[in-house]
Amino acid sequence: MSTPTLPRWLGTLDRASQRLGHALSWLMLAMLLIEFAVVVLRYAAGINSTFMQEMVMYMHATLFMLAAGYTLRENGHVRVDIVYRRLSPRRQALINMLGVVFLLAPVMLFIIAASAGYVASSWKIFEGSSNYGGIPGVFVLKTLIPVFAGLMLLQGAVEFARNAYIVAGPIGAAMPDNTRREPPDA
């Protein structure tokens, strides 16, 4: 089966999402090592580090929020597909397109709108940790909320375009079960 040819812009956005997801995966290793150090320091040496504990929380939030678009790209979000999996690839693509338009986009736009004031207020005072010795960058952490929604909208647009190509027919037959194929480097 041949690899489908996608427009250059679509391939570029898709690869950017993939690279971001792969880069963020290294945060899991960093989180593991820091959490291990927190436990060893606490129980072996009696030292408690609020800063290190908050670092793990910041990394977890960053990983969760910024990798959501990559998870969408990889079809990794929870899906109840009792009916969906029995449909043809074109009908699946149509459902995916409707999901982007009627579910993903409105929710992400709401998140951006609802979080704008919250994030702006945090930046206005350069909000820091309420814990002594904590990370003084809560405003940066809160910024992940609209960034998450923006990345999800961007990946949603890529998925909408990918599925529109499937519905239109040029690549539909080459992508059984919505299997991901890397666009060729051009």
Secondary structure, 3 states (H helix, E strand, C coil): CCCCCCCHHHHHHHHHHHHHHHHHHHHHHHHHHHHHHHHHHHHHHCCCCHHHHHHHHHHHHHHHHHCHHHHHHCCCCCCCCCCHHHCCHHHHHHHHHHHHHHHHHHHHHHHHHHHHHHHHHHHHCCCCCCCCCCCCCHHHHHHHHHHHHHHHHHHHHHHHHHHHHHHHCCCHHHCHHHCCCCCCCC
